[in-house]
Amino acid sequence: MDTPVSFVSDGIDIAGDLHIPDGTPPGTRLPAFIVLHGFIGSKDKSHAEIMARLLESFGYAVLRMDFRGCGKSGGKRGYVLCHDQVADAKNALNWLSQRPEIDPTRIGIIGHSFGAAVACYAGAIDQRFAAVISSCGWGHGERKFMGQHPGEAWPKFLAMLAANRAHKEKTGEALTVPRFDVVPMQEHLRKNLSPNALMEVSADTAQSMFDFKAEEVVHWISPRPVLFIHGADDTVTPTEQSIRLWEKAGQPKDLVLITGTDHFPLAAGNQRTAGILKGWLDVHFPVAKA
């Protein structure tokens, strides 16, 4: 069962859905996850919703949420900054930990793509998160973008950032750019995007991503467990990003590269990825306390 909910982050209304597994006995305080969607995406009809429903089926309570500026949440459409999203994740934790159905000492965070980068950063700087899971995430914005814009595309991308800085100096406003100019995605993969995903984004968002480096703090997650999942054939976010995050993280840490899988490892009912996730959770963050 999932119920629409809302909470406030920096004065902005954030929309969410709270999942409680069917058959949960009254008075039970459940372990939980906060689920973070990808680049200017949505909690609904998305890879984030697939994650949420899978975790609910495993027995966890789940809060899936729209970041500010996205989906049903408040804020300026398409204007998303990395550290604002970290604040949204922390405020989600503040709200969820007060719920009577939730064990406040057992709340993990999981994100996909951009949401995974935010999950790693938030999980590192806020020790209240009990576990961190990153799906096809990234840890170094500049190096990620170099992989996404190879060859002649790289100076064109840098020119877009420079044009935005010049435009802001002149007008005080950021440019708006097509989402696929920031994060390219092959046509056949776009069916995995939520119908609520935005097709235009502020160039300030691209600059924020360029400057964001979860790699620098990921070691702070230890000794809490962290899992990095990445498609071995990811054509959107370079696979090396999760490898490097894993290298820089402290123990306990796991890295799983899934052969034959692109950027959406749980899409189309991928039972292999679901089984890997369930196996890791049973060891490091089981539904029942040890």
C-alpha positions as a Markdown table, in Angstrom:
| # | Residue | x | y | z |
|---|---|---|---|---|
| 1 | Met | 0.0 | 0.0 | 0.0 |
| 2 | Asp | 1.3 | 3.4 | -0.9 |
| 3 | Thr | -0.1 | 6.7 | 0.3 |
| 4 | Pro | 0.6 | 10.3 | -1.0 |
| 5 | Val | 2.5 | 12.3 | 1.5 |
| 6 | Ser | 4.3 | 15.6 | 1.7 |
| 7 | Phe | 6.9 | 17.4 | 3.7 |
| 8 | Val | 8.8 | 20.7 | 3.6 |
| 9 | Ser | 12.5 | 21.1 | 2.6 |
| 10 | Asp | 13.9 | 24.6 | 2.8 |
| 11 | Gly | 10.4 | 26.0 | 2.7 |
| 12 | Ile | 9.5 | 24.1 | -0.4 |
| 13 | Asp | 6.7 | 21.4 | -0.5 |
| 14 | Ile | 8.1 | 18.0 | -1.4 |
| 15 | Ala | 5.7 | 15.4 | -2.8 |
| 16 | Gly | 6.2 | 11.7 | -1.9 |
| 17 | Asp | 4.6 | 8.4 | -1.6 |
| 18 | Leu | 4.9 | 6.2 | 1.5 |
| 19 | His | 4.9 | 2.5 | 1.0 |
| 20 | Ile | 4.0 | 0.2 | 3.8 |
| 21 | Pro | 4.0 | -3.6 | 3.1 |
| 22 | Asp | 0.6 | -5.3 | 3.1 |
| 23 | Gly | 0.0 | -7.3 | 6.2 |
| 24 | Thr | 2.3 | -5.3 | 8.5 |
| 25 | Pro | 1.0 | -5.9 | 12.1 |
| 26 | Pro | -0.2 | -2.7 | 13.9 |
| 27 | Gly | 2.5 | -1.2 | 16.1 |
| 28 | Thr | 5.4 | -2.6 | 14.0 |
| 29 | Arg | 8.3 | -0.2 | 13.4 |
| 30 | Leu | 9.8 | -1.1 | 10.0 |
| 31 | Pro | 13.2 | -0.6 | 8.5 |
| 32 | Ala | 12.9 | 1.8 | 5.6 |
| 33 | Phe | 14.4 | 3.2 | 2.5 |
| 34 | Ile | 14.3 | 6.7 | 0.9 |
| 35 | Val | 14.3 | 6.3 | -2.9 |
| 36 | Leu | 15.8 | 9.1 | -5.1 |
| 37 | His | 15.0 | 9.4 | -8.8 |
| 38 | Gly | 17.4 | 10.3 | -11.6 |
| 39 | Phe | 18.1 | 13.5 | -13.6 |
| 40 | Ile | 15.1 | 15.8 | -13.7 |
| 41 | Gly | 13.0 | 12.7 | -13.4 |
| 42 | Ser | 10.1 | 11.7 | -11.2 |
| 43 | Lys | 9.1 | 9.3 | -8.4 |
| 44 | Asp | 6.2 | 8.1 | -10.6 |
| 45 | Lys | 6.2 | 5.6 | -13.5 |
| 46 | Ser | 10.0 | 5.5 | -13.4 |
| 47 | His | 13.0 | 3.4 | -12.3 |
| 48 | Ala | 12.6 | 5.0 | -8.9 |
| 49 | Glu | 9.1 | 3.6 | -8.6 |
| 50 | Ile | 10.3 | 0.1 | -9.7 |
| 51 | Met | 12.9 | 0.3 | -6.9 |
| 52 | Ala | 10.3 | 1.4 | -4.4 |
| 53 | Arg | 7.9 | -1.4 | -5.2 |
| 54 | Leu | 10.6 | -4.0 | -5.2 |
| 55 | Leu | 11.9 | -2.9 | -1.8 |
| 56 | Glu | 8.3 | -2.9 | -0.5 |
| 57 | Ser | 7.9 | -6.5 | -1.7 |
| 58 | Phe | 11.0 | -7.4 | 0.3 |
| 59 | Gly | 9.3 | -6.1 | 3.5 |
| 60 | Tyr | 10.7 | -2.6 | 3.8 |
| 61 | Ala | 8.8 | 0.6 | 4.2 |
| 62 | Val | 9.7 | 3.1 | 1.4 |
| 63 | Leu | 9.5 | 6.8 | 0.9 |
| 64 | Arg | 9.8 | 7.7 | -2.8 |
| 65 | Met | 9.9 | 11.4 | -3.4 |
| 66 | Asp | 10.1 | 14.1 | -6.1 |
| 67 | Phe | 13.1 | 16.4 | -5.7 |
| 68 | Arg | 12.3 | 20.1 | -5.7 |
| 69 | Gly | 11.7 | 21.4 | -9.2 |
| 70 | Cys | 10.6 | 18.0 | -10.4 |
| 71 | Gly | 7.4 | 16.0 | -10.6 |
| 72 | Lys | 4.7 | 17.0 | -8.1 |
| 73 | Ser | 7.0 | 18.9 | -5.8 |
| 74 | Gly | 7.3 | 22.7 | -5.5 |
| 75 | Gly | 10.2 | 24.8 | -6.7 |
| 76 | Lys | 11.2 | 26.2 | -10.0 |
| 77 | Arg | 10.7 | 23.6 | -12.8 |
| 78 | Gly | 13.9 | 22.1 | -14.0 |
| 79 | Tyr | 16.1 | 24.1 | -11.7 |
| 80 | Val | 17.8 | 21.5 | -9.6 |
| 81 | Leu | 21.2 | 21.9 | -7.8 |
| 82 | Cys | 23.1 | 18.9 | -6.3 |
| 83 | His | 23.4 | 20.3 | -2.8 |
| 84 | Asp | 19.7 | 21.3 | -2.8 |
| 85 | Gln | 18.9 | 17.7 | -3.6 |
| 86 | Val | 21.1 | 16.5 | -0.7 |
| 87 | Ala | 19.1 | 18.9 | 1.5 |
| 88 | Asp | 15.9 | 17.3 | 0.2 |
| 89 | Ala | 17.2 | 13.8 | 1.1 |
| 90 | Lys | 18.2 | 14.9 | 4.6 |
| 91 | Asn | 14.8 | 16.6 | 5.1 |
| 92 | Ala | 13.1 | 13.4 | 3.9 |
| 93 | Leu | 15.0 | 11.6 | 6.6 |
| 94 | Asn | 13.9 | 14.1 | 9.2 |
| 95 | Trp | 10.3 | 13.5 | 8.2 |
| 96 | Leu | 10.4 | 9.8 | 7.8 |
| 97 | Ser | 12.2 | 9.2 | 11.1 |
| 98 | Gln | 9.2 | 10.8 | 13.0 |
| 99 | Arg | 6.7 | 8.4 | 11.5 |
| 100 | Pro | 5.2 | 5.8 | 14.0 |
| 101 | Glu | 5.5 | 3.0 | 11.4 |
| 102 | Ile | 9.3 | 3.5 | 11.0 |
| 103 | Asp | 12.3 | 2.4 | 13.0 |
| 104 | Pro | 14.3 | 5.7 | 12.9 |
| 105 | Thr | 17.6 | 3.8 | 13.5 |
| 106 | Arg | 17.1 | 1.7 | 10.4 |
| 107 | Ile | 16.6 | 4.0 | 7.4 |
| 108 | Gly | 18.6 | 3.5 | 4.3 |
| 109 | Ile | 18.9 | 5.5 | 1.1 |
| 110 | Ile | 18.9 | 4.3 | -2.5 |
| 111 | Gly | 19.2 | 6.3 | -5.7 |
| 112 | His | 19.5 | 5.8 | -9.4 |
| 113 | Ser | 21.8 | 7.8 | -11.7 |
| 114 | Phe | 21.8 | 11.4 | -10.5 |
| 115 | Gly | 19.8 | 10.2 | -7.4 |
| 116 | Ala | 22.6 | 7.7 | -6.7 |
| 117 | Ala | 25.2 | 10.5 | -6.7 |
| 118 | Val | 23.0 | 12.4 | -4.2 |
| 119 | Ala | 22.4 | 9.2 | -2.1 |
| 120 | Cys | 26.2 | 8.7 | -1.8 |
| 121 | Tyr | 26.8 | 12.3 | -0.8 |
| 122 | Ala | 23.9 | 12.5 | 1.6 |
| 123 | Gly | 24.7 | 9.1 | 3.1 |
| 124 | Ala | 28.3 | 10.2 | 3.6 |
| 125 | Ile | 27.6 | 13.5 | 5.4 |
| 126 | Asp | 24.6 | 12.4 | 7.4 |
| 127 | Gln | 25.5 | 9.5 | 9.7 |
| 128 | Arg | 21.8 | 8.8 | 10.5 |
| 129 | Phe | 21.4 | 6.8 | 7.2 |
| 130 | Ala | 21.9 | 3.1 | 8.1 |
| 131 | Ala | 22.8 | 1.9 | 4.6 |
| 132 | Val | 23.5 | 3.3 | 1.1 |
| 133 | Ile | 22.8 | 1.8 | -2.3 |
| 134 | Ser | 23.9 | 3.5 | -5.5 |
| 135 | Ser | 22.5 | 2.3 | -8.9 |
| 136 | Cys | 24.4 | 3.5 | -12.0 |
| 137 | Gly | 25.6 | 6.5 | -10.0 |
| 138 | Trp | 28.5 | 8.9 | -10.4 |
| 139 | Gly | 31.1 | 10.4 | -8.1 |
| 140 | His | 33.0 | 13.0 | -10.1 |
| 141 | Gly | 30.9 | 15.3 | -12.2 |
| 142 | Glu | 33.6 | 16.7 | -14.5 |
| 143 | Arg | 35.0 | 13.2 | -15.3 |
| 144 | Lys | 31.5 | 11.8 | -15.8 |
| 145 | Phe | 30.6 | 14.5 | -18.3 |
| 146 | Met | 33.9 | 13.9 | -20.2 |
| 147 | Gly | 32.7 | 10.3 | -20.6 |
| 148 | Gln | 29.3 | 11.4 | -21.7 |
| 149 | His | 30.6 | 14.0 | -24.2 |
| 150 | Pro | 33.6 | 12.3 | -25.9 |
| 151 | Gly | 35.7 | 13.7 | -28.6 |
| 152 | Glu | 34.4 | 16.8 | -30.4 |
| 153 | Ala | 31.4 | 16.9 | -28.1 |
| 154 | Trp | 33.5 | 17.9 | -25.1 |
| 155 | Pro | 34.5 | 21.4 | -26.1 |
| 156 | Lys | 30.9 | 22.0 | -27.2 |
| 157 | Phe | 29.7 | 21.0 | -23.8 |
| 158 | Leu | 32.3 | 23.3 | -22.1 |
| 159 | Ala | 31.2 | 26.1 | -24.4 |
| 160 | Met | 27.6 | 25.6 | -23.2 |
| 161 | Leu | 28.7 | 26.1 | -19.6 |
| 162 | Ala | 30.7 | 29.1 | -20.5 |
| 163 | Ala | 27.8 | 30.6 | -22.4 |
| 164 | Asn | 25.6 | 30.2 | -19.3 |
| 165 | Arg | 28.1 | 31.9 | -17.1 |
| 166 | Ala | 28.3 | 34.9 | -19.5 |
| 167 | His | 24.5 | 35.0 | -19.8 |
| 168 | Lys | 24.1 | 35.1 | -16.0 |
| 169 | Glu | 26.7 | 37.9 | -15.7 |
| 170 | Lys | 24.8 | 39.9 | -18.2 |
| 171 | Thr | 21.1 | 39.1 | -17.3 |
| 172 | Gly | 21.2 | 37.5 | -13.8 |
| 173 | Glu | 19.3 | 34.5 | -15.3 |
| 174 | Ala | 20.5 | 31.1 | -16.3 |
| 175 | Leu | 20.0 | 29.6 | -19.8 |
| 176 | Thr | 17.6 | 26.8 | -20.3 |
| 177 | Val | 18.9 | 23.8 | -22.4 |
| 178 | Pro | 17.6 | 20.5 | -23.7 |
| 179 | Arg | 18.1 | 17.6 | -21.2 |
| 180 | Phe | 19.8 | 15.5 | -23.7 |
| 181 | Asp | 22.4 | 18.2 | -24.4 |
| 182 | Val | 23.4 | 17.7 | -20.7 |
| 183 | Val | 23.0 | 13.9 | -20.3 |
| 184 | Pro | 22.9 | 12.2 | -23.7 |
| 185 | Met | 20.8 | 9.1 | -24.0 |
| 186 | Gln | 20.2 | 6.7 | -26.9 |
| 187 | Glu | 16.7 | 6.8 | -28.3 |
| 188 | His | 15.8 | 3.2 | -27.4 |
| 189 | Leu | 16.6 | 3.9 | -23.7 |
| 190 | Arg | 14.3 | 6.9 | -23.4 |
| 191 | Lys | 11.2 | 4.7 | -22.9 |
| 192 | Asn | 12.6 | 4.0 | -19.4 |
| 193 | Leu | 12.1 | 7.7 | -18.5 |
| 194 | Ser | 9.0 | 8.7 | -16.6 |
| 195 | Pro | 6.4 | 10.5 | -18.6 |
| 196 | Asn | 6.7 | 13.2 | -15.9 |
| 197 | Ala | 10.5 | 13.7 | -16.6 |
| 198 | Leu | 11.4 | 17.1 | -17.8 |
| 199 | Met | 12.8 | 17.7 | -21.2 |
| 200 | Glu | 14.5 | 21.1 | -20.5 |
| 201 | Val | 16.8 | 22.0 | -17.6 |
| 202 | Ser | 18.6 | 25.0 | -16.3 |
| 203 | Ala | 22.2 | 25.2 | -17.4 |
| 204 | Asp | 22.9 | 26.0 | -13.7 |
| 205 | Thr | 22.0 | 22.3 | -13.1 |
| 206 | Ala | 24.7 | 21.2 | -15.5 |
| 207 | Gln | 27.3 | 23.4 | -13.8 |
| 208 | Ser | 26.2 | 22.1 | -10.4 |
| 209 | Met | 26.7 | 18.5 | -11.6 |
| 210 | Phe | 30.0 | 19.4 | -13.1 |
| 211 | Asp | 31.2 | 20.7 | -9.7 |
| 212 | Phe | 29.7 | 17.8 | -7.6 |
| 213 | Lys | 32.1 | 15.2 | -6.3 |
| 214 | Ala | 30.6 | 12.5 | -4.1 |
| 215 | Glu | 34.0 | 10.7 | -4.5 |
| 216 | Glu | 35.5 | 13.2 | -2.0 |
| 217 | Val | 33.2 | 12.2 | 0.9 |
| 218 | Val | 32.1 | 8.6 | 0.0 |
| 219 | His | 34.6 | 7.1 | 2.5 |
| 220 | Trp | 32.6 | 8.7 | 5.3 |
| 221 | Ile | 29.8 | 6.1 | 4.8 |
| 222 | Ser | 32.0 | 3.5 | 6.5 |
| 223 | Pro | 31.4 | 1.5 | 8.7 |
| 224 | Arg | 27.8 | 1.6 | 7.4 |
| 225 | Pro | 27.3 | -0.7 | 4.4 |
| 226 | Val | 27.3 | 0.6 | 0.9 |
| 227 | Leu | 26.5 | -1.2 | -2.4 |
| 228 | Phe | 27.3 | 0.0 | -5.9 |
| 229 | Ile | 25.3 | -1.5 | -8.7 |
| 230 | His | 26.1 | -0.6 | -12.3 |
| 231 | Gly | 25.3 | -1.9 | -15.8 |
| 232 | Ala | 28.5 | -3.3 | -17.3 |
| 233 | Asp | 27.3 | -1.9 | -20.6 |
| 234 | Asp | 26.0 | 1.5 | -19.4 |
| 235 | Thr | 25.9 | 3.9 | -22.3 |
| 236 | Val | 24.6 | 6.8 | -20.2 |
| 237 | Thr | 26.7 | 7.0 | -17.0 |
| 238 | Pro | 30.3 | 5.6 | -17.5 |
| 239 | Thr | 30.7 | 2.4 | -15.5 |
| 240 | Glu | 34.0 | 3.6 | -14.2 |
| 241 | Gln | 32.2 | 6.1 | -12.0 |
| 242 | Ser | 30.9 | 3.3 | -9.7 |
| 243 | Ile | 34.2 | 1.5 | -9.9 |
| 244 | Arg | 36.0 | 4.6 | -8.6 |
| 245 | Leu | 33.4 | 5.2 | -5.9 |
| 246 | Trp | 33.9 | 1.7 | -4.7 |
| 247 | Glu | 37.7 | 2.1 | -4.7 |
| 248 | Lys | 37.3 | 5.3 | -2.5 |
| 249 | Ala | 34.7 | 3.9 | -0.2 |
| 250 | Gly | 35.5 | 2.2 | 3.1 |
| 251 | Gln | 34.4 | -1.3 | 4.2 |
| 252 | Pro | 31.9 | -2.8 | 4.2 |
| 253 | Lys | 31.4 | -2.2 | 0.5 |
| 254 | Asp | 30.3 | -4.2 | -2.5 |
| 255 | Leu | 30.4 | -3.5 | -6.3 |
| 256 | Val | 28.3 | -5.5 | -8.8 |
| 257 | Leu | 28.7 | -4.8 | -12.5 |
| 258 | Ile | 25.8 | -6.5 | -14.4 |
| 259 | Thr | 26.8 | -7.9 | -17.8 |
| 260 | Gly | 24.4 | -7.2 | -20.6 |
| 261 | Thr | 22.7 | -4.4 | -18.7 |
| 262 | Asp | 22.6 | -0.7 | -19.7 |
| 263 | His | 21.5 | 2.2 | -17.6 |
| 264 | Phe | 18.3 | 0.8 | -16.1 |
| 265 | Pro | 19.3 | -2.4 | -14.3 |
| 266 | Leu | 15.8 | -3.1 | -12.8 |
| 267 | Ala | 13.8 | -2.3 | -15.9 |
| 268 | Ala | 11.7 | -4.9 | -17.7 |
| 269 | Gly | 11.5 | -7.1 | -14.6 |
| 270 | Asn | 15.3 | -7.8 | -14.4 |
| 271 | Gln | 15.2 | -10.6 | -11.9 |
| 272 | Arg | 18.9 | -11.1 | -11.9 |
| 273 | Thr | 19.4 | -7.5 | -10.5 |
| 274 | Ala | 16.5 | -7.9 | -8.1 |
| 275 | Gly | 18.1 | -11.1 | -6.7 |
| 276 | Ile | 21.5 | -9.5 | -6.3 |
| 277 | Leu | 19.9 | -6.6 | -4.4 |
| 278 | Lys | 17.9 | -9.0 | -2.2 |
| 279 | Gly | 21.0 | -11.1 | -1.4 |
| 280 | Trp | 23.0 | -8.0 | -0.4 |
| 281 | Leu | 20.2 | -6.7 | 1.8 |
| 282 | Asp | 19.8 | -10.1 | 3.6 |
| 283 | Val | 23.4 | -9.9 | 4.7 |
| 284 | His | 23.9 | -6.2 | 5.3 |
| 285 | Phe | 20.5 | -4.6 | 6.1 |
| 286 | Pro | 17.9 | -7.4 | 6.7 |
| 287 | Val | 14.3 | -6.7 | 7.3 |
| 288 | Ala | 14.4 | -8.5 | 10.7 |
| 289 | Lys | 17.0 | -7.3 | 13.2 |
| 290 | Ala | 19.8 | -9.8 | 13.8 |
